[in-house]
Amino acid sequence: MNDDSEYLEISSTLEILEDQIKILSEKIKSGRIKDTKKEEIRIKWIRTLGYLCKTYAQIKESQKMEELEKEMEVLKKVLEK
């Protein structure tokens, strides 16, 4: 897999995560809970939101690390010359 297609897949994944985080956040904030069963569902939504946010942050961190590695390689090549 080349770098461009990998970036597009990561970018698409991040877009999906961003959308789902927004949707889930709104459901958590605006949903009316009148019984315990629905409250249990809200708690599951909150856990899912936490998981999505964690995954999103990990992907973003991974992207930063890849960018830094590329920059380091360029700097190494420049210093070798």
Protein Blocks (a to p, Z undefined) as FASTA:
>chain_A
ZZklmmmmmmmmmmmmmmmmmmmmmmmmmpccfbfklmmmmmmmmmmmmmmmmmmmmmmm
mmmmmmmmmmmmmmmmmmmZZ
